[in-house]
Amino acid sequence: QVQLVESGGGLVQAGGSLRLSCAASGRTVTTYTVGWFRQAPGKEREFVAGIMWSDSSTYYADSVKGRFTISRDNAKNTLYLQMNSLKPEDTAVYYCAADVGSYYFTTNDYEYDYWGQGTQVTVSS
């Protein structure tokens, strides 16, 4: 069992930065793959970034590559998403998720087992 709690969302102007946090409990964060997803109004949930449990490889959606950075603090059992150069199209509810059953990295949200409650990110133009 894994519990995930996101924080750090808010309102920011285009070009600004935010750092999202995802505090994990129940299992050590290094033993499963974690990812960030987002869902904008009227759109499907989409993959943003992820970090593989086994070798800490990181993965990014093309739309955020070079602007967002995913990281993990093992001592705090916390996942982060540093978001720079934010754009209005980044506006969405951001979720962290844990995939505890796969031995490969996936961007498919249906393969993730546990989800946080989400945090709103709004980027104004």
N, CA, C and O atoms as CSV, one atom per row, in Angstrom:
chain,resi,resn,atom,element,x,y,z
A,1,GLN,N,N,0.846,-1.193,0.000
A,1,GLN,CA,C,0.000,0.000,0.000
A,1,GLN,C,C,0.885,1.249,0.000
A,1,GLN,O,O,1.880,1.324,0.721
A,2,VAL,N,N,0.505,2.212,-0.814
A,2,VAL,CA,C,1.253,3.472,-0.915
A,2,VAL,C,C,0.263,4.622,-0.810
A,2,VAL,O,O,-0.785,4.616,-1.455
A,3,GLN,N,N,0.602,5.593,0.000
A,3,GLN,CA,C,-0.194,6.817,0.068
A,3,GLN,C,C,0.639,7.964,-0.489
A,3,GLN,O,O,1.826,8.091,-0.187
A,4,LEU,N,N,0.002,8.794,-1.306
A,4,LEU,CA,C,0.687,9.895,-1.976
A,4,LEU,C,C,-0.065,11.189,-1.720
A,4,LEU,O,O,-1.286,11.249,-1.860
A,5,VAL,N,N,0.674,12.225,-1.344
A,5,VAL,CA,C,0.054,13.526,-1.089
A,5,VAL,C,C,0.859,14.593,-1.808
A,5,VAL,O,O,2.030,14.815,-1.500
A,6,GLU,N,N,0.218,15.257,-2.776
A,6,GLU,CA,C,0.875,16.319,-3.537
A,6,GLU,C,C,0.696,17.662,-2.851
A,6,GLU,O,O,-0.252,17.881,-2.097
A,7,SER,N,N,1.633,18.553,-3.136
A,7,SER,CA,C,1.539,19.941,-2.683
A,7,SER,C,C,2.382,20.801,-3.597
A,7,SER,O,O,3.166,20.292,-4.398
A,8,GLY,N,N,2.218,22.108,-3.476
A,8,GLY,CA,C,3.065,23.024,-4.216
A,8,GLY,C,C,2.428,23.685,-5.412
A,8,GLY,O,O,3.053,24.527,-6.057
A,9,GLY,N,N,1.200,23.326,-5.723
A,9,GLY,CA,C,0.546,23.972,-6.846
A,9,GLY,C,C,0.174,25.414,-6.530
A,9,GLY,O,O,0.288,25.862,-5.389
A,10,GLY,N,N,-0.270,26.130,-7.550
A,10,GLY,CA,C,-0.669,27.512,-7.337
A,10,GLY,C,C,-0.825,28.245,-8.639
A,10,GLY,O,O,-0.879,27.644,-9.712
A,11,LEU,N,N,-0.896,29.556,-8.531
A,11,LEU,CA,C,-1.042,30.445,-9.682
A,11,LEU,C,C,0.286,31.126,-9.944
A,11,LEU,O,O,0.903,31.680,-9.035
A,12,VAL,N,N,0.723,31.081,-11.198
A,12,VAL,CA,C,1.989,31.691,-11.564
A,12,VAL,C,C,1.857,32.306,-12.951
A,12,VAL,O,O,1.059,31.845,-13.766
A,13,GLN,N,N,2.628,33.331,-13.212
A,13,GLN,CA,C,2.613,33.950,-14.533
A,13,GLN,C,C,3.451,33.127,-15.511
A,13,GLN,O,O,4.355,32.391,-15.114
A,14,ALA,N,N,3.137,33.266,-16.774
A,14,ALA,CA,C,3.904,32.587,-17.807
A,14,ALA,C,C,5.379,32.962,-17.676
A,14,ALA,O,O,5.732,34.120,-17.456
A,15,GLY,N,N,6.222,31.944,-17.818
A,15,GLY,CA,C,7.650,32.149,-17.645
A,15,GLY,C,C,8.142,31.896,-16.240
A,15,GLY,O,O,9.348,31.831,-16.003
A,16,GLY,N,N,7.221,31.754,-15.306
A,16,GLY,CA,C,7.585,31.529,-13.921
A,16,GLY,C,C,7.866,30.070,-13.616
A,16,GLY,O,O,7.891,29.221,-14.508
A,17,SER,N,N,8.078,29.794,-12.323
A,17,SER,CA,C,8.440,28.448,-11.883
A,17,SER,C,C,7.605,28.025,-10.685
A,17,SER,O,O,7.129,28.850,-9.905
A,18,LEU,N,N,7.445,26.726,-10.568
A,18,LEU,CA,C,6.825,26.107,-9.401
A,18,LEU,C,C,7.521,24.793,-9.136
A,18,LEU,O,O,8.054,24.168,-10.053
A,19,ARG,N,N,7.518,24.372,-7.882
A,19,ARG,CA,C,8.015,23.053,-7.544
A,19,ARG,C,C,6.908,22.283,-6.838
A,19,ARG,O,O,6.419,22.690,-5.785
A,20,LEU,N,N,6.531,21.183,-7.430
A,20,LEU,CA,C,5.538,20.301,-6.824
A,20,LEU,C,C,6.241,19.240,-5.996
A,20,LEU,O,O,7.323,18.769,-6.346
A,21,SER,N,N,5.612,18.877,-4.905
A,21,SER,CA,C,6.117,17.804,-4.050
A,21,SER,C,C,5.078,16.709,-3.945
A,21,SER,O,O,3.875,16.955,-4.033
A,22,CYS,N,N,5.563,15.502,-3.757
A,22,CYS,CA,C,4.676,14.363,-3.562
A,22,CYS,C,C,5.267,13.526,-2.428
A,22,CYS,O,O,6.265,12.829,-2.612
A,23,ALA,N,N,4.648,13.603,-1.275
A,23,ALA,CA,C,5.112,12.848,-0.116
A,23,ALA,C,C,4.511,11.452,-0.150
A,23,ALA,O,O,3.295,11.282,-0.238
A,24,ALA,N,N,5.375,10.470,-0.079
A,24,ALA,CA,C,4.934,9.078,-0.149
A,24,ALA,C,C,5.059,8.414,1.213
A,24,ALA,O,O,5.974,8.710,1.982
A,25,SER,N,N,4.144,7.527,1.496
A,25,SER,CA,C,4.217,6.739,2.729
A,25,SER,C,C,3.710,5.342,2.441
A,25,SER,O,O,2.987,5.114,1.472
A,26,GLY,N,N,4.088,4.432,3.274
A,26,GLY,CA,C,3.637,3.060,3.132
A,26,GLY,C,C,4.693,2.137,2.561
A,26,GLY,O,O,4.810,0.989,2.989
A,27,ARG,N,N,5.455,2.617,1.609
A,27,ARG,CA,C,6.554,1.855,1.034
A,27,ARG,C,C,7.659,2.820,0.666
A,27,ARG,O,O,7.387,3.965,0.306
A,28,THR,N,N,8.892,2.380,0.751
A,28,THR,CA,C,10.015,3.230,0.384
A,28,THR,C,C,9.928,3.604,-1.090
A,28,THR,O,O,9.688,2.750,-1.944
A,29,VAL,N,N,10.123,4.881,-1.378
A,29,VAL,CA,C,9.898,5.397,-2.727
A,29,VAL,C,C,10.876,4.828,-3.742
A,29,VAL,O,O,10.631,4.901,-4.946
A,30,THR,N,N,11.970,4.266,-3.274
A,30,THR,CA,C,12.950,3.708,-4.197
A,30,THR,C,C,12.556,2.333,-4.712
A,30,THR,O,O,13.253,1.780,-5.563
A,31,THR,N,N,11.465,1.769,-4.224
A,31,THR,CA,C,11.107,0.404,-4.603
A,31,THR,C,C,10.006,0.346,-5.652
A,31,THR,O,O,9.523,-0.739,-5.977
A,32,TYR,N,N,9.604,1.489,-6.185
A,32,TYR,CA,C,8.596,1.467,-7.238
A,32,TYR,C,C,8.792,2.671,-8.149
A,32,TYR,O,O,9.417,3.665,-7.778
A,33,THR,N,N,8.248,2.554,-9.329
A,33,THR,CA,C,8.319,3.644,-10.289
A,33,THR,C,C,7.283,4.717,-9.931
A,33,THR,O,O,6.150,4.401,-9.567
A,34,VAL,N,N,7.680,5.961,-10.036
A,34,VAL,CA,C,6.749,7.045,-9.756
A,34,VAL,C,C,6.679,7.983,-10.952
A,34,VAL,O,O,7.648,8.152,-11.692
A,35,GLY,N,N,5.533,8.575,-11.118
A,35,GLY,CA,C,5.355,9.463,-12.246
A,35,GLY,C,C,4.471,10.633,-11.893
A,35,GLY,O,O,3.712,10.598,-10.925
A,36,TRP,N,N,4.585,11.668,-12.697
A,36,TRP,CA,C,3.696,12.823,-12.628
A,36,TRP,C,C,2.818,12.817,-13.877
A,36,TRP,O,O,3.299,12.616,-14.993
A,37,PHE,N,N,1.550,13.036,-13.669
A,37,PHE,CA,C,0.588,13.160,-14.753
A,37,PHE,C,C,-0.167,14.468,-14.560
A,37,PHE,O,O,-0.117,15.068,-13.487
A,38,ARG,N,N,-0.855,14.901,-15.590
A,38,ARG,CA,C,-1.679,16.101,-15.464
A,38,ARG,C,C,-2.938,15.958,-16.299
A,38,ARG,O,O,-2.983,15.223,-17.286
A,39,GLN,N,N,-3.953,16.682,-15.871
A,39,GLN,CA,C,-5.210,16.678,-16.600
A,39,GLN,C,C,-5.771,18.077,-16.644
A,39,GLN,O,O,-6.084,18.678,-15.616
A,40,ALA,N,N,-5.890,18.584,-17.855
A,40,ALA,CA,C,-6.474,19.897,-18.077
A,40,ALA,C,C,-7.978,19.735,-18.297
A,40,ALA,O,O,-8.431,18.657,-18.681
A,41,PRO,N,N,-8.755,20.793,-18.058
A,41,PRO,CA,C,-10.207,20.704,-18.251
A,41,PRO,C,C,-10.567,20.260,-19.660
A,41,PRO,O,O,-10.083,20.822,-20.642
A,42,GLY,N,N,-11.413,19.255,-19.749
A,42,GLY,CA,C,-11.868,18.776,-21.036
A,42,GLY,C,C,-10.882,17.906,-21.783
A,42,GLY,O,O,-11.131,17.523,-22.926
A,43,LYS,N,N,-9.764,17.590,-21.150
A,43,LYS,CA,C,-8.749,16.772,-21.811
A,43,LYS,C,C,-8.480,15.504,-21.004
A,43,LYS,O,O,-8.807,15.413,-19.821
A,44,GLU,N,N,-7.876,14.535,-21.679
A,44,GLU,CA,C,-7.506,13.302,-20.997
A,44,GLU,C,C,-6.260,13.529,-20.150
A,44,GLU,O,O,-5.461,14.431,-20.399
A,45,ARG,N,N,-6.131,12.684,-19.151
A,45,ARG,CA,C,-4.939,12.736,-18.327
A,45,ARG,C,C,-3.734,12.323,-19.165
A,45,ARG,O,O,-3.812,11.378,-19.950
A,46,GLU,N,N,-2.610,13.039,-18.994
A,46,GLU,CA,C,-1.428,12.751,-19.794
A,46,GLU,C,C,-0.195,12.639,-18.912
A,46,GLU,O,O,-0.100,13.247,-17.846
A,47,PHE,N,N,0.737,11.846,-19.394
A,47,PHE,CA,C,2.006,11.654,-18.718
A,47,PHE,C,C,2.835,12.924,-18.824
A,47,PHE,O,O,2.842,13.595,-19.856
A,48,VAL,N,N,3.537,13.245,-17.736
A,48,VAL,CA,C,4.417,14.418,-17.726
A,48,VAL,C,C,5.872,13.987,-17.529
A,48,VAL,O,O,6.734,14.316,-18.344
A,49,ALA,N,N,6.140,13.257,-16.457
A,49,ALA,CA,C,7.510,12.844,-16.145
A,49,ALA,C,C,7.474,11.638,-15.226
A,49,ALA,O,O,6.491,11.415,-14.518
A,50,GLY,N,N,8.550,10.859,-15.239
A,50,GLY,CA,C,8.609,9.693,-14.377
A,50,GLY,C,C,10.026,9.317,-14.047
A,50,GLY,O,O,10.971,9.723,-14.724
A,51,ILE,N,N,10.164,8.533,-12.992
A,51,ILE,CA,C,11.482,8.071,-12.566
A,51,ILE,C,C,11.365,6.598,-12.224
A,51,ILE,O,O,10.502,6.178,-11.452
A,52,MET,N,N,12.265,5.823,-12.827
A,52,MET,CA,C,12.223,4.372,-12.682
A,52,MET,C,C,12.827,3.963,-11.354
A,52,MET,O,O,13.842,4.512,-10.925
A,53,TRP,N,N,12.196,2.995,-10.707
A,53,TRP,CA,C,12.647,2.603,-9.378
A,53,TRP,C,C,14.022,1.946,-9.402
A,53,TRP,O,O,14.818,2.137,-8.482
A,54,SER,N,N,14.307,1.171,-10.450
A,54,SER,CA,C,15.478,0.306,-10.417
A,54,SER,C,C,16.788,1.058,-10.639
A,54,SER,O,O,17.779,0.805,-9.955
A,55,ASP,N,N,16.787,1.988,-11.601
A,55,ASP,CA,C,18.057,2.642,-11.925
A,55,ASP,C,C,17.953,4.156,-11.918
A,55,ASP,O,O,18.882,4.852,-12.327
A,56,SER,N,N,16.816,4.666,-11.452
A,56,SER,CA,C,16.572,6.109,-11.372
A,56,SER,C,C,16.594,6.802,-12.725
A,56,SER,O,O,16.825,8.009,-12.799
A,57,SER,N,N,16.364,6.070,-13.770
A,57,SER,CA,C,16.241,6.707,-15.090
A,57,SER,C,C,15.028,7.621,-15.086
A,57,SER,O,O,14.007,7.315,-14.470
A,58,THR,N,N,15.149,8.733,-15.771
A,58,THR,CA,C,14.052,9.684,-15.830
A,58,THR,C,C,13.472,9.764,-17.245
A,58,THR,O,O,14.176,9.553,-18.233
A,59,TYR,N,N,12.204,10.067,-17.317
A,59,TYR,CA,C,11.481,10.123,-18.583
A,59,TYR,C,C,10.602,11.371,-18.582
A,59,TYR,O,O,10.056,11.760,-17.549
A,60,TYR,N,N,10.474,11.990,-19.750
A,60,TYR,CA,C,9.694,13.217,-19.861
A,60,TYR,C,C,8.842,13.205,-21.119
A,60,TYR,O,O,9.224,12.646,-22.147
A,61,ALA,N,N,7.695,13.826,-21.016
A,61,ALA,CA,C,6.906,14.083,-22.211
A,61,ALA,C,C,7.632,15.137,-23.043
A,61,ALA,O,O,8.311,16.006,-22.497
A,62,ASP,N,N,7.488,15.058,-24.345
A,62,ASP,CA,C,8.166,16.013,-25.223
A,62,ASP,C,C,7.765,17.448,-24.897
A,62,ASP,O,O,8.572,18.367,-25.039
A,63,SER,N,N,6.545,17.639,-24.469
A,63,SER,CA,C,6.032,18.986,-24.222
A,63,SER,C,C,6.697,19.672,-23.033
A,63,SER,O,O,6.627,20.895,-22.906
A,64,VAL,N,N,7.344,18.894,-22.158
A,64,VAL,CA,C,7.954,19.496,-20.968
A,64,VAL,C,C,9.466,19.296,-20.919
A,64,VAL,O,O,10.139,19.816,-20.030
A,65,LYS,N,N,9.989,18.547,-21.869
A,65,LYS,CA,C,11.416,18.249,-21.870
A,65,LYS,C,C,12.217,19.541,-21.931
A,65,LYS,O,O,11.946,20.418,-22.750
A,66,GLY,N,N,13.213,19.644,-21.047
A,66,GLY,CA,C,14.039,20.844,-21.002
A,66,GLY,C,C,13.499,21.923,-20.080
A,66,GLY,O,O,14.212,22.873,-19.757
A,67,ARG,N,N,12.256,21.791,-19.654
A,67,ARG,CA,C,11.653,22.777,-18.752
A,67,ARG,C,C,11.343,22.186,-17.378
A,67,ARG,O,O,11.444,22.877,-16.364
A,68,PHE,N,N,10.970,20.923,-17.346
A,68,PHE,CA,C,10.606,20.263,-16.091
A,68,PHE,C,C,11.698,19.272,-15.701
A,68,PHE,O,O,12.356,18.675,-16.554
A,69,THR,N,N,11.874,19.115,-14.386
A,69,THR,CA,C,12.825,18.140,-13.873
A,69,THR,C,C,12.183,17.342,-12.745
A,69,THR,O,O,11.659,17.907,-11.785
A,70,ILE,N,N,12.232,16.030,-12.877
A,70,ILE,CA,C,11.729,15.151,-11.827
A,70,ILE,C,C,12.898,14.686,-10.978
A,70,ILE,O,O,13.979,14.399,-11.493
A,71,SER,N,N,12.673,14.616,-9.679
A,71,SER,CA,C,13.721,14.152,-8.781
A,71,SER,C,C,13.087,13.470,-7.577
A,71,SER,O,O,11.877,13.524,-7.360
A,72,ARG,N,N,13.947,12.833,-6.811
A,72,ARG,CA,C,13.459,12.031,-5.686
A,72,ARG,C,C,14.408,12.203,-4.525
A,72,ARG,O,O,15.622,12.096,-4.698
A,73,ASP,N,N,13.882,12.468,-3.348
A,73,ASP,CA,C,14.676,12.542,-2.125
A,73,ASP,C,C,14.375,11.267,-1.342
A,73,ASP,O,O,13.326,11.132,-0.712
A,74,ASN,N,N,15.317,10.346,-1.399
A,74,ASN,CA,C,15.064,9.042,-0.782
A,74,ASN,C,C,14.919,9.145,0.724
A,74,ASN,O,O,14.111,8.436,1.323
A,75,ALA,N,N,15.693,10.020,1.335
A,75,ALA,CA,C,15.650,10.152,2.790
A,75,ALA,C,C,14.286,10.668,3.251
A,75,ALA,O,O,13.799,10.286,4.315
A,76,LYS,N,N,13.681,11.527,2.452
A,76,LYS,CA,C,12.381,12.085,2.810
A,76,LYS,C,C,11.219,11.309,2.182
A,76,LYS,O,O,10.053,11.611,2.436
A,77,ASN,N,N,11.546,10.317,1.369
A,77,ASN,CA,C,10.513,9.549,0.671
A,77,ASN,C,C,9.574,10.473,-0.096
A,77,ASN,O,O,8.352,10.334,-0.045
A,78,THR,N,N,10.178,11.413,-0.802
A,78,THR,CA,C,9.406,12.459,-1.478
A,78,THR,C,C,9.861,12.599,-2.918
A,78,THR,O,O,11.047,12.507,-3.234
A,79,LEU,N,N,8.890,12.822,-3.773
A,79,LEU,CA,C,9.117,13.043,-5.191
A,79,LEU,C,C,8.885,14.523,-5.498
A,79,LEU,O,O,8.013,15.152,-4.897
A,80,TYR,N,N,9.657,15.078,-6.425
A,80,TYR,CA,C,9.521,16.486,-6.783
A,80,TYR,C,C,9.355,16.640,-8.288
A,80,TYR,O,O,9.801,15.803,-9.073
A,81,LEU,N,N,8.711,17.717,-8.663
A,81,LEU,CA,C,8.663,18.124,-10.063
A,81,LEU,C,C,8.952,19.612,-10.109
A,81,LEU,O,O,8.108,20.435,-9.754
A,82,GLN,N,N,10.139,19.942,-10.547
A,82,GLN,CA,C,10.522,21.345,-10.730
A,82,GLN,C,C,10.056,21.783,-12.104
A,82,GLN,O,O,10.433,21.190,-13.115
A,83,MET,N,N,9.244,22.812,-12.141
A,83,MET,CA,C,8.678,23.284,-13.408
A,83,MET,C,C,9.149,24.701,-13.666
A,83,MET,O,O,8.827,25.616,-12.908
A,84,ASN,N,N,9.903,24.885,-14.723
A,84,ASN,CA,C,10.419,26.189,-15.112
A,84,ASN,C,C,9.830,26.606,-16.451
A,84,ASN,O,O,9.282,25.785,-17.188
A,85,SER,N,N,9.951,27.875,-16.749
A,85,SER,CA,C,9.463,28.409,-18.023
A,85,SER,C,C,8.035,27.958,-18.294
A,85,SER,O,O,7.715,27.465,-19.376
A,86,LEU,N,N,7.201,28.133,-17.307
A,86,LEU,CA,C,5.827,27.642,-17.416
A,86,LEU,C,C,5.054,28.401,-18.492
A,86,LEU,O,O,5.267,29.591,-18.725
A,87,LYS,N,N,4.156,27.674,-19.132
A,87,LYS,CA,C,3.329,28.215,-20.201
A,87,LYS,C,C,1.852,28.060,-19.817
A,87,LYS,O,O,1.520,27.193,-19.009
A,88,PRO,N,N,0.985,28.865,-20.369
A,88,PRO,CA,C,-0.448,28.715,-20.075
A,88,PRO,C,C,-0.958,27.304,-20.361
A,88,PRO,O,O,-1.860,26.821,-19.676
A,89,GLU,N,N,-0.400,26.654,-21.347
A,89,GLU,CA,C,-0.843,25.289,-21.678
A,89,GLU,C,C,-0.404,24.250,-20.648
A,89,GLU,O,O,-0.802,23.088,-20.735
A,90,ASP,N,N,0.406,24.652,-19.680
A,90,ASP,CA,C,0.759,23.746,-18.579
A,90,ASP,C,C,-0.317,23.739,-17.493
A,90,ASP,O,O,-0.253,22.943,-16.556
A,91,THR,N,N,-1.289,24.610,-17.619
A,91,THR,CA,C,-2.370,24.671,-16.641
A,91,THR,C,C,-3.126,23.342,-16.584
A,91,THR,O,O,-3.621,22.852,-17.599
A,92,ALA,N,N,-3.204,22.775,-15.392
A,92,ALA,CA,C,-3.849,21.470,-15.217
A,92,ALA,C,C,-3.819,21.094,-13.742
A,92,ALA,O,O,-3.172,21.754,-12.928
A,93,VAL,N,N,-4.521,20.040,-13.419
A,93,VAL,CA,C,-4.347,19.396,-12.124
A,93,VAL,C,C,-3.233,18.369,-12.290
A,93,VAL,O,O,-3.277,17.529,-13.190
A,94,TYR,N,N,-2.248,18.444,-11.424
A,94,TYR,CA,C,-1.093,17.551,-11.494
A,94,TYR,C,C,-1.221,16.470,-10.418
A,94,TYR,O,O,-1.547,16.746,-9.263
A,95,TYR,N,N,-0.954,15.236,-10.836
A,95,TYR,CA,C,-1.053,14.078,-9.954
A,95,TYR,C,C,0.271,13.327,-9.931
A,95,TYR,O,O,0.941,13.197,-10.955
A,96,CYS,N,N,0.636,12.839,-8.761
A,96,CYS,CA,C,1.724,11.874,-8.730
A,96,CYS,C,C,1.113,10.486,-8.588
A,96,CYS,O,O,0.024,10.323,-8.040
A,97,ALA,N,N,1.824,9.507,-9.085
A,97,ALA,CA,C,1.299,8.147,-9.119
A,97,ALA,C,C,2.434,7.159,-8.930
A,97,ALA,O,O,3.590,7.442,-9.247
A,98,ALA,N,N,2.079,5.988,-8.406
A,98,ALA,CA,C,3.066,4.939,-8.146
A,98,ALA,C,C,2.679,3.659,-8.877
A,98,ALA,O,O,1.533,3.212,-8.828
A,99,ASP,N,N,3.648,3.096,-9.541
A,99,ASP,CA,C,3.476,1.807,-10.225
A,99,ASP,C,C,4.310,0.790,-9.457
A,99,ASP,O,O,5.535,0.768,-9.571
A,100,VAL,N,N,3.649,-0.042,-8.685
A,100,VAL,CA,C,4.391,-0.961,-7.819
A,100,VAL,C,C,4.538,-2.339,-8.430
A,100,VAL,O,O,5.233,-3.192,-7.877
A,101,GLY,N,N,3.885,-2.573,-9.576
A,101,GLY,CA,C,3.876,-3.933,-10.091
A,101,GLY,C,C,4.675,-4.175,-11.349
A,101,GLY,O,O,4.843,-5.328,-11.748
A,102,SER,N,N,5.179,-3.126,-11.995
A,102,SER,CA,C,5.854,-3.299,-13.279
A,102,SER,C,C,7.367,-3.345,-13.123
A,102,SER,O,O,7.937,-2.753,-12.207
A,103,TYR,N,N,7.986,-4.051,-14.026
A,103,TYR,CA,C,9.438,-4.112,-14.082
A,103,TYR,C,C,9.975,-3.313,-15.259
A,103,TYR,O,O,11.141,-3.440,-15.633
A,104,TYR,N,N,9.109,-2.488,-15.837
A,104,TYR,CA,C,9.507,-1.645,-16.941
A,104,TYR,C,C,8.842,-0.294,-16.736
A,104,TYR,O,O,7.877,-0.181,-15.980
A,105,PHE,N,N,9.349,0.717,-17.398
A,105,PHE,CA,C,8.740,2.029,-17.249
A,105,PHE,C,C,7.574,2.165,-18.221
A,105,PHE,O,O,7.660,1.748,-19.376
A,106,THR,N,N,6.499,2.747,-17.745
A,106,THR,CA,C,5.339,2.961,-18.595
A,106,THR,C,C,4.796,4.372,-18.429
A,106,THR,O,O,4.847,4.947,-17.341
A,107,THR,N,N,4.278,4.918,-19.513
A,107,THR,CA,C,3.608,6.214,-19.461
A,107,THR,C,C,2.093,6.063,-19.451
A,107,THR,O,O,1.365,7.055,-19.473
A,108,ASN,N,N,1.621,4.825,-19.417
A,108,ASN,CA,C,0.181,4.564,-19.415
A,108,ASN,C,C,-0.379,4.741,-18.005
A,108,ASN,O,O,0.033,4.050,-17.073
A,109,ASP,N,N,-1.312,5.661,-17.859
A,109,ASP,CA,C,-1.804,5.945,-16.515
A,109,ASP,C,C,-2.528,4.737,-15.898
A,109,ASP,O,O,-2.542,4.579,-14.677
A,110,TYR,N,N,-3.128,3.890,-16.743
A,110,TYR,CA,C,-3.882,2.752,-16.203
A,110,TYR,C,C,-2.989,1.688,-15.584
A,110,TYR,O,O,-3.477,0.781,-14.909
A,111,GLU,N,N,-1.707,1.791,-15.806
A,111,GLU,CA,C,-0.781,0.829,-15.214
A,111,GLU,C,C,-0.254,1.290,-13.858
A,111,GLU,O,O,0.502,0.566,-13.211
A,112,TYR,N,N,-0.639,2.466,-13.430
A,112,TYR,CA,C,-0.224,2.977,-12.132
A,112,TYR,C,C,-1.270,2.584,-11.090
A,112,TYR,O,O,-2.475,2.663,-11.327
A,113,ASP,N,N,-0.774,2.165,-9.945
A,113,ASP,CA,C,-1.647,1.563,-8.938
A,113,ASP,C,C,-2.176,2.542,-7.898
A,113,ASP,O,O,-3.298,2.388,-7.415
A,114,TYR,N,N,-1.390,3.532,-7.556
A,114,TYR,CA,C,-1.771,4.468,-6.500
A,114,TYR,C,C,-1.631,5.897,-7.003
A,114,TYR,O,O,-0.722,6.223,-7.766
A,115,TRP,N,N,-2.554,6.736,-6.557
A,115,TRP,CA,C,-2.606,8.119,-7.010
A,115,TRP,C,C,-2.804,9.062,-5.833
A,115,TRP,O,O,-3.464,8.736,-4.847
A,116,GLY,N,N,-2.206,10.248,-5.972
A,116,GLY,CA,C,-2.489,11.300,-5.020
A,116,GLY,C,C,-3.781,12.009,-5.387
A,116,GLY,O,O,-4.444,11.663,-6.364
A,117,GLN,N,N,-4.121,12.999,-4.591
A,117,GLN,CA,C,-5.386,13.703,-4.784
A,117,GLN,C,C,-5.296,14.808,-5.838
A,117,GLN,O,O,-6.319,15.312,-6.302
A,118,GLY,N,N,-4.087,15.179,-6.211
A,118,GLY,CA,C,-3.884,16.192,-7.235
A,118,GLY,C,C,-3.675,17.576,-6.645
A,118,GLY,O,O,-4.148,17.882,-5.551
A,119,THR,N,N,-2.957,18.403,-7.390
A,119,THR,CA,C,-2.736,19.795,-7.007
A,119,THR,C,C,-2.875,20.660,-8.258
A,119,THR,O,O,-2.357,20.324,-9.323
A,120,GLN,N,N,-3.578,21.770,-8.112
A,120,GLN,CA,C,-3.879,22.624,-9.260
A,120,GLN,C,C,-2.702,23.533,-9.583
A,120,GLN,O,O,-2.135,24.177,-8.700
A,121,VAL,N,N,-2.349,23.574,-10.848
A,121,VAL,CA,C,-1.354,24.520,-11.355
A,121,VAL,C,C,-2.041,25.382,-12.409
A,121,VAL,O,O,-2.608,24.870,-13.373
A,122,THR,N,N,-1.983,26.684,-12.214
A,122,THR,CA,C,-2.592,27.616,-13.153
A,122,THR,C,C,-1.531,28.601,-13.609
A,122,THR,O,O,-0.901,29.271,-12.790
A,123,VAL,N,N,-1.337,28.688,-14.907
A,123,VAL,CA,C,-0.348,29.591,-15.485
A,123,VAL,C,C,-1.089,30.663,-16.276
A,123,VAL,O,O,-1.789,30.364,-17.243
A,124,SER,N,N,-0.929,31.896,-15.862
A,124,SER,CA,C,-1.609,32.992,-16.537
A,124,SER,C,C,-0.709,33.599,-17.607
A,124,SER,O,O,0.515,33.614,-17.482
A,125,SER,N,N,-1.344,34.094,-18.654
A,125,SER,CA,C,-0.575,34.665,-19.768
A,125,SER,C,C,-0.299,36.142,-19.552
A,125,SER,O,O,0.336,36.780,-20.391
